[in-house]
Each structure stands twice: as C-alpha cells, then as structure tokens.
Amino acid sequence: MPIELPPGTASYRNDRNPEPKKRQILLVVGLIIAVVFFAFWLFGALVNGLVWLIPPSVERQLGTFTVPVFEQMAEPSAAQDSLNQLLDRLEVNLPPEQQQQHDYQVLYIPDATVNAIAIPGDRVIIYKGLLTQTESENELMMVLGHELGHFANRDHLRRLSRGLLLQLMIAVFFGDTGGLQDVAISGVTSLSNAQFSQGQELQADEFGLNLLQQTYGHVA
C-alpha cells in the first residue's frame, strides 16, 4: 500500500540540504587562494635555500655567459683601474674561503645609470652615473663593500627570477652546459633590473660597513 507523504515533506528535505551559500563559496575560494599563495611561498623558500648548494665552479660557468655581455659595454680606463685597486684593498679583508674561491673585478660602464650590480662571474658593475655622485673614497668603498656583501650572501643568484633559478638548479643537477647558457642569456635583463629586498640590502650594508672598519679602522 503506497504511503502518502504529508504536505510539505519534500520542501522540508530540501531545507535540510540547502544549496551552497555565498559565504561557503567565498570560504572555498579563499582556501584555494591561500593554498596557491602558500605553494608560491614554499617554492620561493626552497629556491632561496638551494642557492647555497650552487658551487663556485657553476657560478663561474654562468659568468662565462653573462660577463661578456657587460664587458661589451664596459670601458677600460683609468677609472676602472682605480676602482679595481680600491676593490683589491677590500678583498684582503674578506673571509679566507671567499678570497680563495673568488676573483672579484670591477667593470666600469660609461653610462648615466646610477647603479652598481653584483653579477655571476665575480664581477661588480659600476656605472658612471653612480661614480659621478660619490663624494669621497669612503663612500665609493662602501658601494664596493656593499656589492661584496651581496656576493657573500648569494643575493646575486637570488636576483635571477625564481623560474631561472629553478632552471639553473636543473642544469646543475644534470650537468647541462646548454641549460646554463640559456639561464645566463635570459638572466641578463633580470640582473640589470631586479631589486633586492630591504632585508638583503641591510645585510649587504652591514657586510660593507664591517669591511670598511677592517680596512680603515673607522667607517666615518
């Protein structure tokens, strides 16, 4: 015998299983966004940690592709010679391991750009625009010491985009020289235009000040 349901039963069951509300949808969307941001953060943290595993020999290989690009813009001159002499004075106060594994040199580029860059291949790029604005030897030595700090903290590798860093790590793992060349070519623009974080800049400043103190006995 069929059972007749009382009026309103169907609607009652629908009320027990209502359609998702806007708040629930927003919650799901928010969770998805949070997961995506966490994944990007985790990837960035992983890449930043991996830069310490890149050996100096790989840096030099990378430099064989990046340095010539800047050498074409550089100008052998008395200014470049003087800058390298100042850099040599700072280098003797670097940690022994950093001295043994690296041979830092300055490339002077006669361009109005106000900037200095540390690039793979142990090169410090100094632009004429920055040089003309420095008012003392101490100030110039601080600039050089600051860039040496970026080298010590491996910021010059972090300056590459995360995608390029991942590509670099893959090339290192598989010994792919062609991959290193691709990273170098793609990274020239990143090296020229990217900016360091405030924390990285403060650490480089601290490193530079310590070098100045060891070189001159004061930082003023």
C-alpha positions in Angstrom: 0.0 0.0 0.0 1.6 3.3 -1.1 2.4 5.7 1.7 1.3 9.2 1.2 3.7 11.8 2.4 2.2 14.7 4.3 2.2 18.0 2.6 5.5 20.0 2.9 7.7 16.9 3.3 9.6 17.5 0.1 10.3 21.1 0.9 11.4 20.1 4.4 14.0 17.7 3.0 15.3 20.4 0.6 15.7 22.7 3.6 17.9 20.1 5.3 20.2 20.1 2.2 20.3 23.7 1.1 22.3 25.0 -1.9 25.7 26.4 -1.1 25.5 29.9 0.2 27.7 32.8 -0.9 29.6 32.6 2.4 30.5 29.0 1.7 31.6 29.8 -1.8 33.8 32.6 -0.6 35.3 30.3 2.0 36.2 27.7 -0.6 37.7 30.4 -2.9 39.6 31.9 0.0 41.1 28.5 0.8 42.1 27.9 -2.8 43.9 31.3 -2.9 45.6 30.6 0.4 46.9 27.2 -0.9 48.2 28.9 -4.1 50.0 31.6 -2.1 51.5 29.0 0.3 52.7 27.0 -2.7 54.4 30.0 -4.2 55.9 30.9 -0.8 57.2 27.4 -0.3 58.7 27.3 -3.8 60.5 30.6 -3.1 61.8 29.4 0.2 63.0 26.2 -1.4 64.8 28.1 -4.2 66.4 30.6 -1.8 67.8 27.7 0.2 69.1 25.9 -2.9 71.3 28.8 -3.9 73.7 27.8 -1.2 74.2 24.5 -2.9 75.4 26.0 -6.1 79.2 25.6 -6.2 81.5 28.4 -7.2 82.5 26.4 -10.3 79.0 26.7 -11.6 78.9 30.4 -10.8 82.0 30.8 -12.9 80.4 28.8 -15.8 77.4 31.1 -15.5 79.7 34.0 -15.6 81.3 33.0 -18.8 78.0 33.7 -20.5 76.8 36.8 -18.5 80.1 38.7 -18.1 80.8 39.2 -21.8 77.5 41.0 -22.2 78.6 43.6 -19.7 82.2 43.6 -20.9 81.0 44.9 -24.3 79.5 47.9 -22.5 82.5 48.5 -20.3 85.3 50.9 -21.0 88.9 50.0 -20.0 90.0 53.3 -18.4 91.9 54.9 -15.6 88.6 55.0 -13.7 88.2 51.2 -14.0 91.8 50.7 -12.9 91.3 52.9 -9.8 88.0 51.1 -8.9 89.8 47.7 -9.1 92.6 49.0 -6.9 90.0 50.0 -4.3 88.3 46.6 -4.6 91.7 44.9 -4.0 92.1 46.7 -0.7 88.7 45.4 0.4 89.3 41.9 -0.8 92.2 41.3 1.6 89.8 41.6 4.5 87.2 39.1 3.1 86.8 35.7 4.9 89.6 33.4 3.7 87.2 31.0 1.9 85.6 33.8 -0.1 89.1 35.1 -1.1 90.2 31.6 -2.2 87.1 30.8 -4.2 86.6 34.1 -6.0 88.5 36.7 -8.0 86.4 39.9 -7.9 86.8 42.6 -10.5 85.1 45.8 -11.4 83.7 46.6 -14.8 83.2 50.3 -15.4 80.3 51.2 -17.8 80.3 54.9 -19.0 76.5 55.2 -18.8 74.4 57.8 -16.9 72.6 55.0 -15.0 73.0 55.4 -11.2 73.6 51.8 -10.2 76.0 49.1 -9.1 75.4 45.4 -9.7 77.0 42.2 -8.5 76.7 39.5 -11.2 77.7 35.9 -11.5 81.3 35.6 -12.6 82.7 37.6 -9.7 82.1 41.0 -11.4 81.0 44.2 -9.9 79.4 46.5 -12.4 79.8 50.2 -11.6 78.0 52.8 -13.8 79.4 56.3 -14.5 76.2 57.8 -13.2 76.9 56.4 -9.7 80.5 57.2 -9.8 79.8 60.9 -10.5 77.6 61.1 -7.5 80.0 59.7 -5.0 81.7 62.4 -2.9 84.5 60.6 -1.2 86.7 57.5 -1.3 84.9 56.1 1.8 81.5 56.4 0.0 82.9 54.6 -3.0 84.4 51.9 -0.9 81.1 51.4 0.9 79.4 50.8 -2.5 82.0 48.2 -3.4 81.8 46.6 0.1 78.0 46.5 -0.2 78.3 44.6 -3.5 80.8 42.2 -2.0 78.1 41.6 0.7 75.6 40.6 -2.0 78.2 38.1 -3.2 78.8 36.7 0.3 75.0 36.3 0.8 74.5 34.9 -2.7 72.0 37.6 -3.4 73.4 37.9 -7.0 72.0 34.4 -7.6 68.7 35.2 -5.9 68.4 38.2 -8.2 67.6 35.9 -11.0 63.9 35.2 -11.3 62.6 32.1 -9.5 61.9 30.4 -12.8 65.5 31.0 -13.9 66.8 29.7 -10.6 64.8 26.5 -10.9 66.2 26.2 -14.5 69.7 26.8 -13.1 69.3 24.1 -10.5 68.1 21.6 -13.1 71.1 22.4 -15.3 73.4 22.0 -12.3 71.9 18.6 -11.4 72.1 17.2 -14.9 75.4 18.9 -15.9 73.6 20.7 -18.8 76.0 23.4 -20.1 73.5 24.5 -22.7 71.0 25.0 -19.9 73.4 27.2 -18.1 73.8 29.3 -21.2 70.1 29.7 -21.6 69.8 30.8 -17.9 72.6 33.3 -18.4 71.1 34.9 -21.6 67.7 35.1 -20.0 69.1 36.4 -16.8 70.9 39.5 -18.1 67.7 41.6 -18.0 66.9 40.2 -14.6 70.3 41.1 -13.3 70.1 44.7 -14.6 66.5 45.5 -13.5 65.7 43.4 -10.4 65.8 44.9 -7.0 66.8 43.3 -3.7 64.6 43.2 -0.6 65.1 45.6 2.3 66.5 42.7 4.4 69.0 41.8 1.7 70.1 45.5 1.4 70.5 45.8 5.1 72.6 42.7 5.3 74.8 43.9 2.4 75.2 47.3 4.2 76.3 45.6 7.4 78.8 43.5 5.5 80.2 46.6 3.7 80.5 48.5 7.0 82.5 45.7 8.5 84.8 45.7 5.6 85.3 49.5 5.9 86.0 49.1 9.6 88.7 46.5 8.9 90.2 48.5 6.0 90.3 52.0 7.5 89.8 51.3 11.2 86.6 53.5 11.1 83.5 53.9 8.9 83.0 57.7 9.0 
